[in-house]
Amino acid sequence: MKIVVTVKVVPDPNSTKRIDPNTKRLVRSGADNVINPYDEYALEAALQLKEKLGADTTISVVSMVPESSKEVVRKALAMGADDAVMLSDSAFEASDVWDTARVLAEAIRKHGFDLVICGGLSDDGSTGAVPGALAEHLGVPGLTNAKRVDVTDGKLKIQRETDSGYQVVSGPLPAMVSVTMGVGEPRYPSLKGIMGAKKKTIAMSSHAELGVTDALGAGSAKTELLDVKPPPERAKGQVVTATDGAEGAKIIFDFLQQKKLV
C-alpha cells in the first residue's frame, strides 16, 4: 500500500510573526522554519497505519517548499517516512489554496498513491481548505476530521471526530483523509531515525517537470488579501464586588446577556 503524507513547512509557531505591508504576505525569510505541527499528526497516523499493515506499506512525503527547506523536510524522514518529494519552483510562490492543491495533486498523481493523509490545518494560513480541494483535484473521496484511520480488506474506515463524540465513516480506496490531533501525539525522531534519514531519497520536482503548463502563484490566485490589521489590544479585566452569591450571580448573568452569550 502506498501512503502519501502532505507536509507544509511553516515558521515556528513560537516565533514572532510579521506581515509585509506591501505584499501582505507572511515574512518567512530569517524565520526558524519547522514542519507544520498539524502535518506531524498526519505523519503519525500514517506511521501507525504502516505498523498495522506491515512492511509492504510505504510512506512518501510530498511538500511544496523552497529548496532551502530540505533539512526541515528531512525531519519527516527521520520520524519514519520512507522518501520525500519536494516541489520547489519560484512559479509556486504566492499560490492560493486552489493552486496549492492543484500542484500537490499533480505530484501525488505522478508519484502514485492508495491513500493521502493530510493535517487538518496549517499553522500559518489555517484555512483548512487544502485537504478538500486536494481530494477534488485527485477525484477521490475525501474523509475529514479523522481521529483514527484503519484499512481492512482494501476498504478505508475512520472515526470522524465531532463535537459530541465521533462518527464511523468508511469508503473505497484510493482516498484522501485529513486528521485531527486525536490520532495521537507525534513521535520524536530517534537517533537511528535521524541517521537513517540521511540515506533516504528526497526528489526535487519543478513546475515544468510536473507538466502544469498554465499560470500559478499570485497571477492566477482566486483570492486576494485586501488589508491586514493587528488584533486590538486586550482590555483590562473588570473587577466587581458582590455582597452575596445572589448578587454575584446577577452581575455575571447581566454581563453575559450584554455580550449576547445568553
Secondary structure by P-SEA (a helix, b strand, c coil): cbbbbbbbbbcccccbbbbcccccccccccccccccaaaaaaaaaaaaaaaaacccbbbbbbbbccccaaaaaaaaaaacccccccccccccccccaaaaaaaaaaaaaaacccbbbbcccccccccccaaaaaaaaacbbbbccccbbbbcccbbbbbcccccbbbbbbbcccbbbbbcccccccccccaaaaaaaaabbbbbbcccccccccccccccccccccccccccccccbbbbbbccaaaaaaaaaaaaaaaccc
